[in-house]
Amino acid sequence: MTFTPDPALAAHVFPATHRNPVPAPRYNLVVIGGGTAGLVSAAGAAGLGAKVALVERRAMGGDCLNVGCVPSKALIRAAHAAHAVREAARFGVHARVDRIDFAAVMDRVREVRQGISSHDSVARFASLGVDVFLGDACFASRGSATVDGATLAFARAVIATGGRPAMPDIPGLAAAAPLTNETVFEIDAQPSRLLVIGGGPIGCELAQAFQRLGSEVTLVQADGTLLGRESPEDAGLVLAALEADGVIVRTRSRVSRVESAAGHAHRVHIDGDGRSEESVEVDGILVATGRRPNVEGLGLEQAGVQWTARGVTVDEYFRTSNRAIFAAGDVCMPQQFTHAADASARAVIQNALFLGRKRVSATSIPRCTYTDPEIAHVGEVAGDGITTFQVSWPDVDRARTDHEQTGGVRVYARAGKVVGGTVIGRHAGDLIGEIAVLAAGRVALSTLAGIIHPYPTRADAIRRTGDLYNRTRLTPLAKTLFDHWLAWRR
């Protein structure tokens, strides 16, 4: 089962009334895929005066709008609201959650998505001068593609077809009709018992959200820790938070088979590391075990474009083995984030249309996992000459007023200049942007210490890492000189 937009959403992202235009004789740029990378490529090129065709087979907006960032954060916001009520007594506010109307929660998720969808709509891109084609695109040659029987000749093309959920080969899983991020936001009936397979960002975010909304969630992770890209210490904070919410987490474990009964019940067998097999009964299964690039059916062979199981092969300028064809976003990047897709598309516009040499450094791309606490990171974290300066939330007045007791800010520096950072806690995704700017500009920590931040805020913790650095500069010799000077001045 894959995502199909509901009628209200489809009116924007895949309208039934749309008729593909008559192709131009030749396009400056043909963009295959209407997700973030494709939309940014098309809009940017058209804004510069290029003749652009954009092809989308399912829903404009791609994963981010339809089945990713937007609906997941709307669901997480509802879960935060329920959690805030349960935790209100610590602030002297005595309240309780009488009822969670899950169908209403999901209605709001879809309303938020619908409200944003006009930005990615067929009508908007047509108004920008883009020829929008709805259907399956396939390269016919090294310089042309076909869609719905029409041929689109191009000087340059961009493959921006994104990815899809990877489905593990587990006996009985397919028969259980598991949910993925492509389908979970379309349900109205809440599973009372939910199994989540996969402890990456999607698995952890949705496990916590469903638990806070009232499901009994079990999360199964093959590795020994959650969130494998994070340090064991940071991932441990998320693990502790999930367990505090009531999620049952099984690390070093695998689902060996699934047995489905009448109705919606499933018995899931779990093999644990060093433990005997256990089984749990659930009403729903959510698979979050990674993603696969969408490269099938594109005619990449005819176009002379090379690819692997990891996606389309590109050089540092996002150019494929066919020098007229580029790729952007999830189909070619290990950093599968909306903002990374956006950045790669901006680079492609320069490189494809203007013979540019634009790169996107992996260390410049922030990432954030939107659990509670959030974990956000940017830049370098380790290496020769890197020093860490850390301020914990219990030492930050605003965090204390908010009763945030774990996490904080770490800023990484080399030769006294910011090269990266990590933020763990509420709103970490918002705070990491400041560190990204500091790292991009290689701002000196001594300068950071002098930048005035409002008090009391969490962001002031970033400035205080500059204070920590300045204290390291107070050598014994400098302190002795200061003592003598101040004594003389008395």
Long-range contacts (C-beta under 8 A, 24 or more apart in sequence): 1-177, 1-182, 1-183, 2-58, 2-164, 2-182, 2-183, 3-58, 3-59, 3-66, 3-67, 3-182, 3-183, 3-186, 4-58, 5-58, 5-59, 5-66, 6-110, 6-186, 8-110, 8-114, 9-59, 9-66, 9-110, 9-113, 9-114, 9-117, 10-59, 12-60, 12-114, 12-117, 12-118, 12-120, 12-121, 12-122, 12-123, 13-59, 13-60, 13-61, 13-65, 13-66, 13-117, 13-120, 13-121, 13-122, 14-56, 14-58, 14-59, 14-60, 14-122, 14-134, 15-122, 15-123, 18-122, 18-132, 18-134, 20-132, 20-133, 20-134, 20-135, 20-147, 20-148, 20-150, 21-131, 21-132, 21-133, 22-150, 23-53, 23-131, 23-150, 23-151, 23-152, 23-153, 24-51, 24-53, 24-131, 25-153, 26-51, 26-153, 26-154, 26-155, 27-51, 27-52, 27-53, 27-131, 27-152, 27-153, 27-154, 27-155, 28-52, 28-154, 28-155, 28-156, 28-353, 29-53, 29-154, 29-155, 29-156, 29-157, 29-158, 29-352, 29-353, 30-54, 30-55, 30-145, 30-152, 30-154, 30-156, 30-157, 30-158, 31-55, 31-157, 31-158, 31-160, 32-137, 32-145, 32-157, 32-158, 32-159, 32-160, 32-161, 32-298, 33-62, 33-158, 33-159, 33-160, 33-161, 33-162, 33-294, 33-329, 33-331, 34-59, 34-60, 34-61, 34-62, 34-120, 34-160, 35-61, 35-62, 35-63, 35-64, 35-160, 35-161, 35-162, 35-329, 35-330, 35-341, 36-62, 36-64, 36-329, 36-338, 36-341, 36-342, 36-345, 37-62, 37-158, 37-160, 37-162, 37-328, 37-329, 37-330, 37-331, 37-341, 37-342, 37-344, 37-345, 37-348, 38-62, 38-158, 38-160, 38-161, 38-328, 38-329, 38-345, 39-120, 39-125, 39-345, 40-328, 40-341, 40-342, 40-345, 40-346, 40-349, 41-158, 41-160, 41-328, 41-345, 41-348, 41-349, 42-125, 42-128, 42-130, 43-125, 43-128, 43-130, 44-345, 44-346, 44-349, 45-349, 45-352, 45-353, 46-128, 46-129, 46-130, 47-128, 48-349, 48-353, 50-353, 51-131, 52-129, 52-130, 52-131, 53-130, 53-131, 53-132, 53-133, 53-152, 53-154, 54-125, 54-130, 54-131, 54-132, 54-133, 55-133, 55-134, 55-135, 55-137, 55-145, 55-147, 55-152, 56-132, 56-133, 56-134, 57-134, 57-135, 57-136, 57-137, 60-117, 60-120, 60-121, 60-122, 60-125, 60-132, 61-117, 61-120, 62-162, 63-162, 63-163, 63-181, 63-330, 64-338, 64-341, 65-113, 65-116, 65-117, 65-120, 66-113, 67-181, 67-182, 67-183, 67-185, 68-181, 68-338, 69-338, 70-112, 70-113, 70-116, 71-109, 71-110, 71-112, 71-113, 71-185, 72-181, 72-185, 72-202, 72-205, 72-206, 72-209, 72-370, 73-370, 74-108, 74-109, 74-112, 74-113, 75-105, 75-106, 75-109, 75-185, 75-206, 75-209, 76-205, 76-208, 76-209, 76-370, 78-105, 78-108, 78-109, 78-209, 78-213, 79-208, 79-209, 79-210, 79-212, 79-213, 80-212, 80-372, 82-212, 82-213, 82-214, 83-212, 83-245, 83-372, 90-403, 91-403, 100-190, 100-213, 100-214, 102-188, 102-189, 102-190, 102-213, 102-214, 103-188, 103-189, 105-213, 106-185, 106-186, 106-187, 106-188, 109-185, 110-185, 113-185, 136-297, 137-298, 138-297, 138-298, 138-299, 138-302, 139-298, 139-299, 139-300, 139-302, 139-303, 139-305, 140-299, 140-302, 141-302, 141-303, 142-302, 142-303, 142-304, 142-322, 142-324, 142-325, 143-324, 145-299, 145-303, 154-324, 155-324, 156-324, 156-325, 156-326, 156-352, 156-353, 157-303, 157-324, 157-325, 157-326, 158-325, 158-326, 158-327, 158-328, 158-345, 158-348, 158-352, 159-298, 159-305, 159-312, 159-320, 159-325, 159-326, 159-327, 159-328, 159-331, 159-332, 160-327, 160-328, 160-329, 160-331, 160-341, 160-345, 161-293, 161-294, 161-295, 161-298, 161-331, 162-293, 162-294, 162-329, 162-330, 162-331, 163-291, 163-292, 163-293, 163-294, 163-311, 163-330, 163-331, 163-336, 164-291, 164-292, 164-294, 165-287, 165-288, 165-289, 165-290, 165-291, 165-292, 166-289, 166-290, 166-291, 166-292, 167-287, 167-289, 168-197, 168-255, 168-287, 168-289, 170-197, 170-255, 170-256, 170-257, 170-258, 171-256, 171-257, 171-258, 172-257, 172-258, 172-259, 172-260, 173-255, 173-258, 173-285, 173-287, 175-258, 175-260, 176-258, 176-260, 176-266, 176-285, 178-285, 178-286, 178-287, 179-284, 179-285, 179-286, 179-287, 180-286, 180-287, 180-288, 181-206, 181-288, 184-286, 190-214, 190-215, 191-215, 191-264, 191-282, 191-283, 191-284, 192-216, 192-283, 193-217, 193-218, 193-280, 193-281, 193-282, 193-283, 193-284, 194-218, 194-282, 194-283, 194-284, 194-285, 194-286, 195-219, 195-220, 195-255, 195-266, 195-268, 195-280, 195-282, 195-284, 195-285, 195-286, 196-220, 196-285, 196-286, 196-288, 197-255, 197-285, 197-286, 197-287, 197-288, 197-289, 198-287, 198-288, 198-289, 198-290, 199-223, 199-225, 199-226, 199-227, 199-228, 199-249, 199-251, 200-226, 200-227, 200-228, 200-288, 200-289, 200-290, 201-227, 201-369, 201-370, 201-371, 202-288, 203-286, 203-288, 203-289, 204-238, 204-242, 204-369, 204-371, 205-369, 205-370, 205-371, 206-286, 206-288, 207-242, 207-247, 207-286, 208-241, 208-242, 208-245, 208-247, 208-371, 208-372, 210-286, 211-242, 211-245, 211-246, 211-247, 212-245, 215-284, 216-246, 216-248, 217-246, 217-247, 217-248, 218-247, 218-248, 218-249, 218-250, 218-280, 218-282, 219-247, 219-248, 219-249, 219-250, 220-250, 220-253, 220-254, 220-255, 220-270, 221-249, 221-250, 221-251, 221-252, 221-253, 222-252, 222-253, 222-254, 223-251, 223-252, 224-251, 224-252, 224-273, 225-251, 226-251, 227-369, 227-375, 229-367, 230-369, 230-375, 230-377, 234-375, 234-422, 234-424, 235-375, 237-373, 237-375, 237-406, 237-407, 237-424, 238-369, 238-371, 238-373, 238-375, 240-406, 241-371, 241-372, 241-373, 242-371, 258-285, 291-330, 291-336, 293-330, 293-331, 293-332, 294-331, 295-331, 310-334, 316-359, 317-347, 317-351, 317-356, 317-357, 317-358, 317-359, 318-344, 318-347, 318-348, 318-351, 318-360, 319-351, 326-351, 326-352, 334-362, 335-362, 335-365, 335-367, 337-365, 337-367, 339-365, 339-366, 340-365, 363-419, 363-420, 363-439, 364-436, 364-439, 364-440, 366-432, 366-433, 366-436, 368-428, 368-429, 368-432, 370-429, 372-426, 373-404, 373-406, 373-407, 373-424, 373-425, 373-426, 373-428, 374-423, 374-424, 374-425, 374-426, 374-427, 374-428, 374-429, 375-422, 375-423, 375-424, 375-428, 376-422, 376-423, 376-424, 376-428, 376-429, 376-431, 376-432, 377-420, 377-421, 377-422, 377-423, 377-432, 378-420, 378-421, 378-432, 378-435, 378-436, 378-439, 379-412, 379-418, 379-419, 379-420, 379-421, 379-435, 379-436, 379-439, 380-412, 380-414, 380-419, 380-420, 380-439, 381-412, 381-420, 381-422, 382-412, 383-414, 385-414, 385-415, 386-412, 386-413, 386-414, 386-419, 387-412, 387-413, 387-414, 388-412, 389-413, 389-445, 389-465, 389-466, 389-468, 389-469, 390-465, 390-468, 391-461, 391-462, 391-464, 391-465, 391-468, 393-425, 393-458, 393-461, 396-456, 396-458, 396-460, 396-461, 396-464, 397-455, 397-456, 398-455, 398-456, 398-457, 398-458, 398-460, 399-425, 399-458, 399-461, 401-456, 402-426, 408-461, 409-435, 409-458, 409-461, 409-462, 409-465, 410-465, 411-435, 411-438, 411-445, 411-448, 411-462, 411-465, 413-445, 413-469, 416-444, 416-445, 416-446, 416-469, 417-442, 417-443, 417-444, 417-445, 418-442, 418-443, 418-444, 418-445, 418-448, 421-462, 425-458, 426-458, 427-458, 431-458, 431-459, 431-462, 434-459, 434-462, 435-462, 438-462, 445-469, 445-470, 446-470, 446-473
